[in-house]
């Protein structure tokens, strides 16, 4: 699988119907975790 697909997968799952807006706090927490994971992987790949 391409890196792009790996990123787009979770993004699609995170999207929810407009009738069920996600909790803002939960949404930002998920975003922070995702950014943390992505940056960690990027740093590991860059260093190794």
Secondary structure, 3 states (H helix, E strand, C coil): CCHHHHHHHHHHHHCCCCCCCCCHHHHHHHHHHHHHHHHHHHHHHHHC
